[in-house]
Amino acid sequence: MSSLNIEEPDQPPADEDIISRSLAKIDDYLEITRSRELLRRYLAMNAFDGVMTSLGVVIGSYIASVEDPKSVLDIIVLGAIAMAVSGFTGTYMVESAERERRVNEIEESDPKMVQSYQRAARFVSAFAAVVDGSAPFLASIPCLLPFALAYLGIFEIHIAFYTAIGGALVTLFAIGTFLGRISESSIIYSGIKMVVAGTLVALIAFLLGQG
């Protein structure tokens, strides 16, 4: 009696496989376009801008004796959204132009590589724009959250001010440690330097506001 060889139907790829392949493809695109350092700079610089802008709003509101948490919350949110939109559109336009120039150079020197580079360039332009746009918004959350809680009646307004300032300093320390890891130097020292820099800027803003 002969046996029938019944082939199992192809199984749909597991979610882990899809994620792994997607991450591998992203890594390939970053390698082709040599964009890793660029994205790290976008992330660090714009996160710093986001947290310092939010911290400036908090300090200014404190100096002005603002009692309505919604007023502070609205300013931080609108500022974060404006920075996110500006960062996304500006970066996408700049990166698209730069990648197009590079495509033209590759077309002259190595036409076989053009198609692969074009796919990578389109992705990296959009990915860099997302990183640039999201970094300041995400960095503003530690300043934003205390006033959201104050608006809900969970915090007093004066506690929200102190918590937001503390959250901003913690965020600055995290950015500093990130830069320390990149430079392969002391992450603690790098984090402290970033906090000191942010504190000096905040102090100058406070003194100017008092004048």
N, C-alpha and C positions, 0 to 999 in steps of 0.2 A: 504494500500500500504506500503509494507515494505521498509525501507530505507537501503541502502548498506553502511556499514562502510568501507570507503576507507582510508587506512592508508597512511599518508604522507611519502614519501621516506625520508630516513635518510638524514639529512642535513650535509654537510661537516663541520667539526669543524671550528669555526672562528679562525682567526689568533691570536686574543687575548687569546683564550683558549689554543692554541698550545704553545704560549709563556709562559703562566702561568704554564702549565703542565711541560714544559721544565725547567723553573726556579725552580719549586718545586722538580723536580727530581735531579737537580744539588744540591739543598740544602740538599736533602736526602743523596746524595753521600758524600758531605762534612761532614755531620753529622756522617755517618757511619765510615768514615776514620779519622775523627777528624782533618781535614786539614785546617780549617779556619785560625788559627794563622800562620800556615806555609805559606799559600798563601799571607797573609798580610806582612810577613817578606820578602818573595821573591819580592813582589811589591815594598816595600819601599827601600830595600837595592839596588836592581838593577836599580831602577829609580835614586837613588842617584849616583850610579856608572856611569850611562849614562850621567847625566847632568854634573858631574864633569869631565868626560873624554872629553866631548864636550867643556866645558869651558876651559880646559887645551889647547885644540887645538886652540881655539880662542885667548887666551892670548899668546900662543907661536907664532901664526901667526902675532899678533899685534907687538910683540917684534921684530920679524924678518922683519917687515915692508912689509908684503906681500900685493901686490896691485891687485892681480887677485882674485876676489871672487870665481871663479870656483875652484881654488886650495884649498881654505879653505873648500868649499862646498864638494868637492870630499873626503877630509880627514875625515870630520865629517860623511858623508854618509857611507864610507867604514868602519869606526870605529864602527858606530851604527849597521851596518849589521853584522860585525864580532862578536860583543857582542851578537846580537840577535841569530845568529846561534849557537854560543858557549853556550849561556844560555839555548837554547831550547834542544840541544842534550845532554849536560851535565846533566841538570835537569831531562830529561826524563829517562836517564840511571840510575841515582841515585835513583829517585823515584820508578822506576819499580823494582829495586833490593830491596828497602826497603819494598815495598808493597808485593812482592813475599815472603819475609821473614815473613811478618805478616800473609799472607795467610797460610803458613806452620804452624804457631803457632795456628791459629784459627782451622785449620784442626784437630789438635791434641786435642784441648779443646772443640770445638763446631762444629762438622762437618756440622750441618744443616745451619750454617751461611756462609759457604765457598763460595757458588755460589753467594750470594748477595754481599759479600765483594769483590769477584773477579771482578764483573761488576763495582762496585764503584772504586776499585783500578785502573782498566784500565783507567777509565775516569779521575780520579784525577791525575794520572801520566801525561797524555797528557795535561790536563788543567793547571797543575803547570808548565809544560814546556812552554806552550803558555804565561803564565803570566811572567815567568822568561825571556823569549826571547823578549817579546814585551815591557816590562817596560823600558829598557835602550834606545830602539829605539824611543819610544814615548817621553821620557824625553829629548832626543836630539833635538827634533823638534824646540823648542824656539831658540836654537842656530843655527839651520840649516836654518830656514826660512828667516832671514835677508839677508843671503848671496845668497840665491836663488833669492830674490828680487833685490839684487845688481847685480847679474848676468844678470837679465832681464833688467837692466838699471833703475829700479825704485828707488833704493837707491844708494847713494855714498858709497864707500867701508868703509870710516871712520864711517859713520852712522851705517853701518851694524855691525861693531865691538862693538860700544856702545850699540846698540839695542840687540845684542846677549848676551852681558854680563848682561844687565838688564833682559832679558828673562830668563837667567839661574838663577838669583837671585830670580825672581818671582817663578820659578819652585821649587827651594829649599824651599822657604817659604810654598808653597803648600804641599810639602812632609812633612814639619815640622808640619803643621796643621793636616795633616792626622795622623801622629804619636801622636799628642796631643789628637785627638779624641779617638784613641785606648786606650791611657793611662788614659783617662778621666781627663786630666790636662788642663791648659790654652792653647788653640790652638794658640793664638797670641804669647805667650811666647815661645812655642815650635817652631813656625814658625821662630821667630827671632833667636833662638838658631841655627837652621839649616842654616839660612842665614849667621850668624856669622862664623859658622864652614866652610861653603863654601868659604866665603870671605878670611878667614885665609889661607886656602889651595891655593886659587888663588893668594894671596899676596906672599906666599912662592914661588910659581911657577914663579911669576913675578920677584922677587928678584934673584932667581937662574938664570933666563934667562938674567938678566942684568949683572951678574957676568962674 
